[in-house]
Amino acid sequence: MNNTERPVVERVQTGIRIEKRILKVLKAIAEHVDISLGDLIEGIALHNFEGKCPFNADHVEKIAKLKEVYGLDLTAKDSHRLVERDT
């Protein structure tokens, strides 16, 4: 594949549950870089599958600010340990 060709993929609609503040930050960073939320999540996954950081220093700084705005105090240590509030 040369630089002008773009991979053709098959996308599926999915319903996922995600922590509210994480979603707010993801939506805001997607808007900041002018891509869809789905494209952002795909990019994060593909970078992580290769052990690469999906964000540059400017993005990391913006994410830190957005985490403050949305009160997101969770860290990587919290992953796979989250418990939903009883409704």
Stockholm file with secondary structure:
# STOCKHOLM 1.0

chainA/1-87         MNNTERPVVERVQTGIRIEKRILKVLKAIAEHVDISLGDLIEGIALHNFEGKCPFNADHVEKIAKLKEVYGLDLTAKDSHRLVERDT
#=GR chainA/1-87 SS CCTTCCCCCCCCCCCCCCCHHHHHHHHHHHHHTTCCHHHHHHHHHHHHHTTCCSSCHHHHHHHHHHHHHTTCCCCGGGTTCCCCCCC
#=GC SS_cons        CCTTCCCCCCCCCCCCCCCHHHHHHHHHHHHHTTCCHHHHHHHHHHHHHTTCCSSCHHHHHHHHHHHHHTTCCCCGGGTTCCCCCCC
//
